Amino acid sequence: MDLEETCIESKSVYQGGFLHVHCDSVLLPDGQSAVREYITHPGAVAVLALLDNGNLIMERQFRYPPQCEFIEIPAGKIDLNEEVLATGQRELLEETGYVASEWIYLTTSWACIGYSDERIYYFLARGLTLQKQALDNGEFLEVFELPLAEAIEMIHRGKINDSKSIVGLFWLEKYLRDWKV
């Protein structure tokens, strides 16, 4: 069965600093037409920064759209023409002040497939060395250490509840348990 939808016409509804909103007319597999509204996003990289003592580097920050604070893994958007790994390295240093000597790709997830093409690439970073944090203008966050088991428990209790961090922490737990690295 062919499930592909074909674009008939695409309209740009809004172009922001890095988000682009589209409204497309599409041809459905049954020959009917429909409207698809979606956001294009440059993608992001999330980092599971694991210290030698077994703790993770985590962040607490206020997120404006939901109007509350979140506990998260370090992450950030991919800049134009930037390699995925370079994004992770840059974001880890900017947000936490750490650099890593070892980077292991874990997985890629699609954040919100119903209305966005955003992909999040996940890396495990080890061999961490603290240097100097360099937050972007207007960026405010608290950096702290957290054992993985406690982070997983915080997911179960609803204290860690953003999807990027949940996906990353569960992947890391499985990676460390099943591949014994």
CYANA upper distance limits for C-alpha pairs under 8 A (distance plus 0.5 A):
  2 ASP  CA     29 PRO  CA      6.87
  3 LEU  CA     28 LEU  CA      8.31
  3 LEU  CA     29 PRO  CA      6.21
  4 GLU  CA     28 LEU  CA      7.69
  4 GLU  CA     29 PRO  CA      6.77
  5 GLU  CA     26 VAL  CA      6.60
  5 GLU  CA     27 LEU  CA      6.08
  5 GLU  CA     28 LEU  CA      5.44
  5 GLU  CA     29 PRO  CA      6.69
  6 THR  CA     26 VAL  CA      5.80
  6 THR  CA     27 LEU  CA      5.55
  6 THR  CA     28 LEU  CA      7.34
  7 CYS  CA     24 ASP  CA      7.12
  7 CYS  CA     25 SER  CA      6.56
  7 CYS  CA     26 VAL  CA      4.89
  7 CYS  CA     27 LEU  CA      6.85
  8 ILE  CA     24 ASP  CA      7.80
  8 ILE  CA     25 SER  CA      5.88
  8 ILE  CA     26 VAL  CA      5.63
  8 ILE  CA     27 LEU  CA      6.97
  9 GLU  CA     24 ASP  CA      6.08
  9 GLU  CA     25 SER  CA      5.66
  9 GLU  CA     26 VAL  CA      7.57
 10 SER  CA     22 HIS  CA      7.31
 10 SER  CA     23 CYS  CA      6.52
 10 SER  CA     24 ASP  CA      4.76
 10 SER  CA     25 SER  CA      6.94
 11 LYS  CA     22 HIS  CA      6.14
 11 LYS  CA     23 CYS  CA      5.71
 11 LYS  CA     24 ASP  CA      6.48
 12 SER  CA     20 HIS  CA      7.91
 12 SER  CA     21 VAL  CA      6.66
 12 SER  CA     22 HIS  CA      5.21
 12 SER  CA     23 CYS  CA      7.01
 13 VAL  CA     20 HIS  CA      8.21
 13 VAL  CA     21 VAL  CA      5.85
 13 VAL  CA     22 HIS  CA      5.85
 13 VAL  CA     23 CYS  CA      7.04
 14 TYR  CA     20 HIS  CA      6.23
 14 TYR  CA     21 VAL  CA      5.49
 14 TYR  CA     22 HIS  CA      7.68
 15 GLN  CA     19 LEU  CA      6.77
 15 GLN  CA     20 HIS  CA      5.04
 15 GLN  CA     21 VAL  CA      6.94
 16 GLY  CA     20 HIS  CA      6.55
 18 PHE  CA     41 HIS  CA      7.04
 18 PHE  CA     42 PRO  CA      7.47
 19 LEU  CA     39 ILE  CA      6.95
 19 LEU  CA     40 THR  CA      6.48
 19 LEU  CA     41 HIS  CA      5.89
 19 LEU  CA     42 PRO  CA      8.32
 20 HIS  CA     39 ILE  CA      5.92
 20 HIS  CA     40 THR  CA      5.70
 20 HIS  CA     41 HIS  CA      7.42
 21 VAL  CA     37 GLU  CA      7.79
 21 VAL  CA     38 TYR  CA      6.29
 21 VAL  CA     39 ILE  CA      4.97
 21 VAL  CA     40 THR  CA      7.04
 22 HIS  CA     36 ARG  CA      8.47
 22 HIS  CA     37 GLU  CA      6.11
 22 HIS  CA     38 TYR  CA      5.88
 22 HIS  CA     39 ILE  CA      6.66
 22 HIS  CA     40 THR  CA      8.27
 23 CYS  CA     35 VAL  CA      7.32
 23 CYS  CA     36 ARG  CA      6.23
 23 CYS  CA     37 GLU  CA      4.92
 23 CYS  CA     38 TYR  CA      7.14
 24 ASP  CA     35 VAL  CA      6.13
 24 ASP  CA     36 ARG  CA      5.65
 24 ASP  CA     37 GLU  CA      6.85
 25 SER  CA     33 SER  CA      7.32
 25 SER  CA     34 ALA  CA      6.28
 25 SER  CA     35 VAL  CA      5.17
 25 SER  CA     36 ARG  CA      6.89
 26 VAL  CA     33 SER  CA      5.98
 26 VAL  CA     34 ALA  CA      5.91
 26 VAL  CA     35 VAL  CA      6.64
 26 VAL  CA     36 ARG  CA      7.58
 27 LEU  CA     31 GLY  CA      6.55
 27 LEU  CA     32 GLN  CA      6.45
 27 LEU  CA     33 SER  CA      5.07
 27 LEU  CA     34 ALA  CA      7.15
 28 LEU  CA     32 GLN  CA      5.83
 28 LEU  CA     33 SER  CA      6.11
 28 LEU  CA     34 ALA  CA      7.50
 37 GLU  CA    115 TYR  CA      7.12
 38 TYR  CA    114 GLY  CA      8.25
 38 TYR  CA    115 TYR  CA      4.92
 38 TYR  CA    116 SER  CA      5.82
 38 TYR  CA    117 ASP  CA      8.33
 39 ILE  CA    115 TYR  CA      6.58
 39 ILE  CA    116 SER  CA      5.11
 39 ILE  CA    117 ASP  CA      7.16
 40 THR  CA    116 SER  CA      6.29
 40 THR  CA    117 ASP  CA      5.90
 40 THR  CA    118 GLU  CA      7.22
 41 HIS  CA    116 SER  CA      7.52
 41 HIS  CA    117 ASP  CA      6.66
 41 HIS  CA    118 GLU  CA      5.55
 42 PRO  CA     77 LYS  CA      7.21
 42 PRO  CA     78 ILE  CA      6.37
 42 PRO  CA     79 ASP  CA      7.74
 42 PRO  CA     80 LEU  CA      8.10
 42 PRO  CA    118 GLU  CA      7.11
 43 GLY  CA     77 LYS  CA      6.19
 43 GLY  CA     78 ILE  CA      6.09
 43 GLY  CA    117 ASP  CA      8.44
 43 GLY  CA    118 GLU  CA      5.38
 43 GLY  CA    119 ARG  CA      5.36
 43 GLY  CA    120 ILE  CA      6.40
 43 GLY  CA    121 TYR  CA      8.48
 44 ALA  CA     75 ALA  CA      7.40
 44 ALA  CA     76 GLY  CA      5.82
 44 ALA  CA     77 LYS  CA      4.49
 44 ALA  CA     78 ILE  CA      5.64
 44 ALA  CA     84 VAL  CA      8.45
 44 ALA  CA     87 THR  CA      8.33
 44 ALA  CA    118 GLU  CA      7.90
 44 ALA  CA    119 ARG  CA      6.82
 44 ALA  CA    120 ILE  CA      5.27
 44 ALA  CA    121 TYR  CA      6.85
 45 VAL  CA     75 ALA  CA      5.93
 45 VAL  CA     76 GLY  CA      6.17
 45 VAL  CA     77 LYS  CA      6.88
 45 VAL  CA     78 ILE  CA      7.41
 45 VAL  CA     84 VAL  CA      7.26
 45 VAL  CA     85 LEU  CA      8.35
 45 VAL  CA     87 THR  CA      6.91
 45 VAL  CA     88 GLY  CA      5.97
 45 VAL  CA    120 ILE  CA      5.82
 45 VAL  CA    121 TYR  CA      5.18
 45 VAL  CA    122 TYR  CA      6.41
 45 VAL  CA    123 PHE  CA      8.10
 46 ALA  CA     73 ILE  CA      7.23
 46 ALA  CA     74 PRO  CA      6.34
 46 ALA  CA     75 ALA  CA      4.62
 46 ALA  CA     76 GLY  CA      7.24
 46 ALA  CA     88 GLY  CA      7.13
 46 ALA  CA    120 ILE  CA      7.13
 46 ALA  CA    121 TYR  CA      6.61
 46 ALA  CA    122 TYR  CA      5.40
 46 ALA  CA    123 PHE  CA      6.93
 46 ALA  CA    164 LYS  CA      7.84
 46 ALA  CA    168 GLY  CA      7.96
 47 VAL  CA     73 ILE  CA      6.83
 47 VAL  CA     74 PRO  CA      5.91
 47 VAL  CA     75 ALA  CA      6.47
 47 VAL  CA     88 GLY  CA      6.82
 47 VAL  CA     92 LEU  CA      7.54
 47 VAL  CA    122 TYR  CA      6.40
 47 VAL  CA    123 PHE  CA      5.55
 47 VAL  CA    124 LEU  CA      6.45
 47 VAL  CA    125 ALA  CA      7.08
 47 VAL  CA    168 GLY  CA      8.43
 48 LEU  CA     56 LEU  CA      7.39
 48 LEU  CA     57 ILE  CA      7.94
 48 LEU  CA     73 ILE  CA      6.83
 48 LEU  CA     74 PRO  CA      7.73
 48 LEU  CA    122 TYR  CA      7.98
 48 LEU  CA    123 PHE  CA      6.62
 48 LEU  CA    124 LEU  CA      5.24
 48 LEU  CA    125 ALA  CA      6.45
 48 LEU  CA    168 GLY  CA      7.42
 48 LEU  CA    169 LEU  CA      7.92
 48 LEU  CA    172 LEU  CA      7.86
 49 ALA  CA     56 LEU  CA      6.02
 49 ALA  CA     57 ILE  CA      5.93
 49 ALA  CA     73 ILE  CA      8.47
 49 ALA  CA     74 PRO  CA      8.39
 49 ALA  CA    124 LEU  CA      6.55
 49 ALA  CA    125 ALA  CA      5.20
 49 ALA  CA    126 ARG  CA      6.72
 49 ALA  CA    128 LEU  CA      8.02
 50 LEU  CA     54 GLY  CA      6.65
 50 LEU  CA     55 ASN  CA      6.37
 50 LEU  CA     56 LEU  CA      5.16
 50 LEU  CA     57 ILE  CA      7.08
 50 LEU  CA    124 LEU  CA      7.71
 50 LEU  CA    125 ALA  CA      6.60
 50 LEU  CA    126 ARG  CA      5.85
 50 LEU  CA    127 GLY  CA      8.31
 50 LEU  CA    128 LEU  CA      7.83
 51 LEU  CA     55 ASN  CA      5.87
 51 LEU  CA     56 LEU  CA      6.51
 51 LEU  CA     57 ILE  CA      7.80
 51 LEU  CA    126 ARG  CA      6.97
 51 LEU  CA    127 GLY  CA      7.46
 51 LEU  CA    128 LEU  CA      6.51
 52 ASP  CA    126 ARG  CA      8.08
 52 ASP  CA    127 GLY  CA      7.43
 52 ASP  CA    128 LEU  CA      8.01
 54 GLY  CA    147 PRO  CA      6.99
 54 GLY  CA    148 LEU  CA      8.04
 55 ASN  CA    145 GLU  CA      6.27
 55 ASN  CA    146 LEU  CA      5.64
 55 ASN  CA    147 PRO  CA      4.78
 55 ASN  CA    148 LEU  CA      6.80
 56 LEU  CA    145 GLU  CA      5.92
 56 LEU  CA    146 LEU  CA      5.67
 56 LEU  CA    147 PRO  CA      6.43
 56 LEU  CA    148 LEU  CA      6.91
 57 ILE  CA     73 ILE  CA      7.65
 57 ILE  CA     74 PRO  CA      8.23
 57 ILE  CA     96 THR  CA      8.18
 57 ILE  CA    143 VAL  CA      7.34
 57 ILE  CA    144 PHE  CA      6.32
 57 ILE  CA    145 GLU  CA      5.33
 57 ILE  CA    146 LEU  CA      7.09
 58 MET  CA     71 ILE  CA      7.42
 58 MET  CA     72 GLU  CA      6.33
 58 MET  CA     73 ILE  CA      5.53
 58 MET  CA     74 PRO  CA      7.05
 58 MET  CA    143 VAL  CA      6.25
 58 MET  CA    144 PHE  CA      5.87
 58 MET  CA    145 GLU  CA      6.43
 58 MET  CA    146 LEU  CA      7.20
 59 GLU  CA     71 ILE  CA      6.09
 59 GLU  CA     72 GLU  CA      5.68
 59 GLU  CA     73 ILE  CA      6.56
 59 GLU  CA     74 PRO  CA      7.02
 59 GLU  CA    141 LEU  CA      6.88
 59 GLU  CA    142 GLU  CA      5.96
 59 GLU  CA    143 VAL  CA      5.09
 59 GLU  CA    144 PHE  CA      6.74
 60 ARG  CA     69 GLU  CA      7.15
 60 ARG  CA     70 PHE  CA      6.05
 60 ARG  CA     71 ILE  CA      4.96
 60 ARG  CA     72 GLU  CA      6.75
 60 ARG  CA    141 LEU  CA      6.13
 60 ARG  CA    142 GLU  CA      5.60
 60 ARG  CA    143 VAL  CA      7.10
 61 GLN  CA     69 GLU  CA      5.71
 61 GLN  CA     70 PHE  CA      6.05
 61 GLN  CA     71 ILE  CA      7.24
 61 GLN  CA     72 GLU  CA      8.40
 61 GLN  CA    140 PHE  CA      7.17
 61 GLN  CA    141 LEU  CA      5.18
 61 GLN  CA    142 GLU  CA      7.05
 62 PHE  CA     67 GLN  CA      7.60
 62 PHE  CA     68 CYS  CA      5.94
 62 PHE  CA     69 GLU  CA      4.49
 62 PHE  CA     70 PHE  CA      6.75
 62 PHE  CA    140 PHE  CA      8.43
 62 PHE  CA    141 LEU  CA      8.08
 63 ARG  CA     67 GLN  CA      6.36
 63 ARG  CA     68 CYS  CA      6.25
 63 ARG  CA     69 GLU  CA      6.45
 63 ARG  CA     70 PHE  CA      7.53
 64 TYR  CA     68 CYS  CA      7.46
 70 PHE  CA    160 ILE  CA      7.42
 70 PHE  CA    161 ASN  CA      7.92
 70 PHE  CA    162 ASP  CA      7.74
 71 ILE  CA    159 LYS  CA      7.91
 71 ILE  CA    160 ILE  CA      6.09
 71 ILE  CA    161 ASN  CA      8.24
 71 ILE  CA    162 ASP  CA      8.43
 72 GLU  CA    160 ILE  CA      7.49
 72 GLU  CA    162 ASP  CA      7.62
 72 GLU  CA    164 LYS  CA      8.37
 72 GLU  CA    165 SER  CA      5.96
 73 ILE  CA    164 LYS  CA      8.30
 73 ILE  CA    165 SER  CA      5.98
 73 ILE  CA    168 GLY  CA      8.33
 74 PRO  CA     91 GLU  CA      7.55
 74 PRO  CA     92 LEU  CA      6.74
 74 PRO  CA     95 GLU  CA      7.40
 74 PRO  CA     96 THR  CA      8.10
 75 ALA  CA     88 GLY  CA      7.56
 75 ALA  CA     91 GLU  CA      6.68
 75 ALA  CA     92 LEU  CA      7.80
 76 GLY  CA     87 THR  CA      7.81
 76 GLY  CA     88 GLY  CA      7.97
 76 GLY  CA     91 GLU  CA      6.43
 77 LYS  CA     87 THR  CA      7.85
 78 ILE  CA     82 GLU  CA      6.76
 78 ILE  CA     83 GLU  CA      8.19
 78 ILE  CA     84 VAL  CA      7.23
 78 ILE  CA     87 THR  CA      6.19
 79 ASP  CA     87 THR  CA      7.84
 82 GLU  CA     86 ALA  CA      7.12
 82 GLU  CA     87 THR  CA      7.11
 83 GLU  CA     87 THR  CA      6.88
 84 VAL  CA     88 GLY  CA      7.12
 84 VAL  CA    121 TYR  CA      7.92
 85 LEU  CA     89 GLN  CA      6.77
 86 ALA  CA     90 ARG  CA      6.49
 87 THR  CA     91 GLU  CA      6.48
 88 GLY  CA     92 LEU  CA      6.51
 88 GLY  CA    123 PHE  CA      8.01
 89 GLN  CA     93 LEU  CA      6.85
 89 GLN  CA     99 VAL  CA      7.41
 89 GLN  CA    100 ALA  CA      8.15
 90 ARG  CA     94 GLU  CA      6.53
 91 GLU  CA     95 GLU  CA      6.28
 91 GLU  CA     96 THR  CA      8.46
 92 LEU  CA     96 THR  CA      6.12
 92 LEU  CA     97 GLY  CA      7.23
 92 LEU  CA     98 TYR  CA      6.52
 92 LEU  CA     99 VAL  CA      7.22
 93 LEU  CA     97 GLY  CA      4.89
 93 LEU  CA     98 TYR  CA      5.37
 93 LEU  CA     99 VAL  CA      6.20
 93 LEU  CA    131 GLN  CA      8.18
 93 LEU  CA    132 LYS  CA      7.79
 93 LEU  CA    133 GLN  CA      6.55
 93 LEU  CA    134 ALA  CA      7.51
 94 GLU  CA    132 LYS  CA      8.44
 94 GLU  CA    133 GLN  CA      5.71
 94 GLU  CA    134 ALA  CA      4.84
 94 GLU  CA    135 LEU  CA      5.63
 94 GLU  CA    136 ASP  CA      7.83
 95 GLU  CA    133 GLN  CA      6.44
 95 GLU  CA    134 ALA  CA      6.95
 95 GLU  CA    135 LEU  CA      5.98
 95 GLU  CA    141 LEU  CA      8.32
 95 GLU  CA    143 VAL  CA      8.50
 96 THR  CA    132 LYS  CA      8.36
 96 THR  CA    133 GLN  CA      5.90
 96 THR  CA    134 ALA  CA      8.45
 96 THR  CA    143 VAL  CA      6.68
 97 GLY  CA    130 LEU  CA      6.21
 97 GLY  CA    131 GLN  CA      5.65
 97 GLY  CA    132 LYS  CA      4.92
 97 GLY  CA    133 GLN  CA      4.09
 97 GLY  CA    134 ALA  CA      7.31
 98 TYR  CA    128 LEU  CA      6.60
 98 TYR  CA    129 THR  CA      5.95
 98 TYR  CA    130 LEU  CA      4.92
 98 TYR  CA    131 GLN  CA      6.10
 98 TYR  CA    132 LYS  CA      7.68
 98 TYR  CA    133 GLN  CA      7.87
 99 VAL  CA    128 LEU  CA      6.05
 99 VAL  CA    129 THR  CA      5.91
 99 VAL  CA    130 LEU  CA      7.05
 99 VAL  CA    131 GLN  CA      7.55
100 ALA  CA    125 ALA  CA      6.20
100 ALA  CA    126 ARG  CA      5.99
100 ALA  CA    127 GLY  CA      5.62
100 ALA  CA    128 LEU  CA      4.88
100 ALA  CA    129 THR  CA      6.85
101 SER  CA    125 ALA  CA      8.06
101 SER  CA    126 ARG  CA      6.83
101 SER  CA    127 GLY  CA      5.46
101 SER  CA    128 LEU  CA      7.06
102 GLU  CA    125 ALA  CA      6.20
102 GLU  CA    126 ARG  CA      5.57
102 GLU  CA    127 GLY  CA      6.41
103 TRP  CA    123 PHE  CA      6.88
103 TRP  CA    124 LEU  CA      6.24
103 TRP  CA    125 ALA  CA      5.23
103 TRP  CA    126 ARG  CA      7.07
104 ILE  CA    123 PHE  CA      5.90
104 ILE  CA    124 LEU  CA      5.51
104 ILE  CA    125 ALA  CA      7.02
105 TYR  CA    121 TYR  CA      8.32
105 TYR  CA    122 TYR  CA      6.68
105 TYR  CA    123 PHE  CA      5.00
105 TYR  CA    124 LEU  CA      6.91
106 LEU  CA    121 TYR  CA      8.31
106 LEU  CA    122 TYR  CA      5.91
106 LEU  CA    123 PHE  CA      5.85
106 LEU  CA    124 LEU  CA      7.22
106 LEU  CA    171 TRP  CA      7.84
106 LEU  CA    172 LEU  CA      8.37
107 THR  CA    121 TYR  CA      6.60
107 THR  CA    122 TYR  CA      5.88
107 THR  CA    123 PHE  CA      7.97
108 THR  CA    119 ARG  CA      7.12
108 THR  CA    120 ILE  CA      6.01
108 THR  CA    121 TYR  CA      4.92
108 THR  CA    122 TYR  CA      6.52
109 SER  CA    119 ARG  CA      6.14
109 SER  CA    120 ILE  CA      5.81
109 SER  CA    121 TYR  CA      7.17
110 TRP  CA    117 ASP  CA      7.52
110 TRP  CA    118 GLU  CA      6.40
110 TRP  CA    119 ARG  CA      4.96
110 TRP  CA    120 ILE  CA      6.77
111 ALA  CA    116 SER  CA      8.06
111 ALA  CA    117 ASP  CA      8.27
111 ALA  CA    118 GLU  CA      6.29
111 ALA  CA    119 ARG  CA      6.43
111 ALA  CA    120 ILE  CA      7.19
111 ALA  CA    163 SER  CA      8.22
111 ALA  CA    164 LYS  CA      8.05
112 CYS  CA    116 SER  CA      5.97
112 CYS  CA    117 ASP  CA      7.74
112 CYS  CA    118 GLU  CA      7.46
113 ILE  CA    117 ASP  CA      6.82
113 ILE  CA    118 GLU  CA      8.32
120 ILE  CA    164 LYS  CA      8.13
122 TYR  CA    168 GLY  CA      7.09
124 LEU  CA    172 LEU  CA      8.01
135 LEU  CA    139 GLU  CA      6.39
135 LEU  CA    140 PHE  CA      7.83
146 LEU  CA    150 GLU  CA      7.16
146 LEU  CA    151 ALA  CA      7.03
147 PRO  CA    151 ALA  CA      6.84
148 LEU  CA    152 ILE  CA      6.71
148 LEU  CA    169 LEU  CA      8.07
148 LEU  CA    173 GLU  CA      7.89
149 ALA  CA    153 GLU  CA      6.73
150 GLU  CA    154 MET  CA      6.60
151 ALA  CA    155 ILE  CA      6.91
151 ALA  CA    160 ILE  CA      7.83
151 ALA  CA    169 LEU  CA      8.00
152 ILE  CA    156 HIS  CA      7.05
152 ILE  CA    169 LEU  CA      7.45
152 ILE  CA    170 PHE  CA      7.88
153 GLU  CA    157 ARG  CA      6.80
154 MET  CA    158 GLY  CA      6.56
154 MET  CA    159 LYS  CA      5.39
154 MET  CA    160 ILE  CA      5.95
155 ILE  CA    159 LYS  CA      6.29
155 ILE  CA    160 ILE  CA      5.20
155 ILE  CA    161 ASN  CA      6.70
155 ILE  CA    166 ILE  CA      7.31
160 ILE  CA    165 SER  CA      7.81
160 ILE  CA    166 ILE  CA      7.61
161 ASN  CA    165 SER  CA      7.86
161 ASN  CA    166 ILE  CA      7.12
162 ASP  CA    166 ILE  CA      6.82
163 SER  CA    167 VAL  CA      6.52
164 LYS  CA    168 GLY  CA      6.62
165 SER  CA    169 LEU  CA      6.39
166 ILE  CA    170 PHE  CA      6.60
167 VAL  CA    171 TRP  CA      6.60
168 GLY  CA    172 LEU  CA      6.59
169 LEU  CA    173 GLU  CA      6.61
170 PHE  CA    174 LYS  CA      6.75
171 TRP  CA    175 TYR  CA      6.47
172 LEU  CA    176 LEU  CA      6.54
173 GLU  CA    177 ARG  CA      6.58
174 LYS  CA    178 ASP  CA      6.21
174 LYS  CA    179 TRP  CA      8.33
175 TYR  CA    179 TRP  CA      6.01
175 TYR  CA    180 LYS  CA      7.82
175 TYR  CA    181 VAL  CA      8.24
176 LEU  CA    180 LYS  CA      5.68
176 LEU  CA    181 VAL  CA      6.21
